[in-house]
Amino acid sequence: MRKSFAVFIAFILALQLNAQTLTIPDGIQKAYDKGTRSLNGKPGKNYWQNRGRYTIALTVMPPDNTIRGTEQITYINNSPDTLKSLNMKLIVNVHRLAGRRGAAEDTSAGIKIDEMQIRGANVPWDNATATSTNQLVDLSQPLMPHDSIKLDIKWHYNLSKRPGRDGVIDSTTFYLAYFHPRVSVYDDYKGWDTQPHLGSLEFYNDFNDYELSVTVPHDYIVWATGMLKNPGEVLQPEIADRLQRSLTSDSTIHIATAQDLAAKAVTKQNPTNTWKWTAENVSDLAIGISNRYDWDAASVVVDNKTQRRTSMQAAFPDSSEDFHHSVQFGRNSLAWFSNNWPGVAYPYPKSNSFQGFADMEYPMMINDSHEKDLGFAELVQDHEQAHTYFPFYMGTNESYYAFMDEGWATTFEYLIGIAEKGQEAADNFYKQFRVTRWIHGAHEKENPIITPSPDVTFGAGNNSYGKPSLSYLALKDLLGDKLFKKALHNYMSNWNGKHPIPWDYFYSMEKGSGKDLAWFFYNWFYTPGYIDLALTKASKTSKGYTLDIKNIGGFAVPFNVIATYDDGTTESFHQTPIVWKKDQKETSIDIKTDKTVKSLKLDGGIFMDANVKDNEWTSN
């Protein structure tokens, strides 16, 4: 057993002795003690976070899949700590390792550093030993608090040829993600983020400012995080005009069609073109490159008060029917998320959906697979768009607490699905895709949701997606939409552009709602629960019926009591999770009716029950 997991199990056992107390691990408690975080859910008076300014220049010459880059990093130490080293993230080295989609690709894969300078002085680098996704670099002179340091790096690597989050899509179409060396997060509760990337876990980055230039052959188009700064230099006048018109158009404008590409009427016909982009206060960059992808675009109002518009773009093979709808799918989701759930205006000037293999999110960029089912294609794009808020608007640590972003994206995916496809269809999909496999699984192996993602030993996907999503929806049911949104906005406002951890969420939601929620968060996040209710008894009373219900699975879920009367009519009585506040093992509820009940049934809807056979009662 891994030492970290053994420690965590001891931590969970200790929690059982401190009934329903949201105990914090010692390392994280120190952040609260130091005042970088506070029990009211806000960043503490001493909160800080580091950041960087990145100037990156790439040269990409398909079909050659070698990426060549230079960058200058200005890394700013806002911490009170003296840093004697920097931890560099070399995420592309994941392709050297087993764990992404099976065995390692190639031991010669990964980033090769050709030259590194720190403060203008050469730094020795051994590519033969720097093969992991983390590499600690000692500094000849420490980086003092509130000072900055400059790094100059020259590197190259070969794009992966296996379908995934980044790599070669076809011989003339590439997707670049995690493509540059970066300084990892140094935070107030763990110090350097040294979590290795093995492919399944995701990412944790600082909020940085970027200037990006990408040099490609003359007939290639580049799409990237940020806004294109030199369309007139790389696009022919008609194409540049279409792009400009799309920024205020509700209708899809075909900026570059298959016919335009064949006629070489899209890009300036120089030997090479250099595309320039800027992006501020974002946590990552992604890039798509192709000489055969269509380019569609339109825009949508995301802030009704200011009438601010966001550009929605798509890049895809002309043969992909689903992507011909992608711009309008995106316009719908960006407006819906901005005005409904979470009800926060989309924060960026652009979003771009690019056909790849991964179904993966990046700031302002989505790498989605081709889908024959248009309904499913829309849902996948909705899910990735929802990630804009978690983890990009809220800089969560995906690699350590995956439920803080995947659980929310799953929740928003469900809520927008109701608007797009109706309650019944959304419920059925959510149950089939997010709940069924888990609820029929081996619940004796459950890990509490609060378990750090690297230490989850069973059902990692359930702990990241379905279970936390159900907890968020259960809390929405408990508080009601208005109060839930108020609390959620308190959390998002507190931690926009910062790095929240689970306890910041718990405290922000409590403060924002004005309710005691410790019992609820303990129930859903600290216990190895699942969903299984049993209707054990129903007794006639003068005002109706009293029902005795056992909570075998343990989770504090909402449910409906469906009463069928002897006259053949039915009536539904909704119960919010508040019925479990006093006792999460059993409860008694009263339903008021002057009719005679023939049968009673517990129905959780999307809160599917592991054993429905004990959910019914029939009168004798």
Secondary structure by P-SEA (a helix, b strand, c coil): ccaaaaaaaaaaaaaaaacccccccaaaaaaaaacccccccccccccccccbbbbbbbbbbcccccccccccccccccccccccbbbbbcccccccccccccccccccccccccbbbcccbbbbbbcccccccbbbbbbcccccccbbbbbbbbccccccccccccccccccbbbbcccccccccccccccccccccccccccccccccbbbbbbbcccbbbbbccccccccccccaaaaaaaaaacccccccccccaaaaaaccccccccbbbbbbbbccccbbbbbbbccbbbbbccccccccccbbbbbbbbcccccccccaaaaaaaaaaaaaacccccccccccbbbbbbccccccccccccccccccaaaaaaaaaaaaacccccccccccccccccccaaaaaaaaaaaaaacccaaaaaaaaaaccccccccccccccccccccccccccccccccccaaaaaaaaaaaaacaaaaaaaaaaaaaacccccccaaaaaaaaaaaaccccaaaaaaccccbbbbbbbbcccccccccbbbbbbcccccbbbbbbbbbccccbbbbbbbcccccccccccbbbbbbccccccbbbbbbcccccccccccccccc
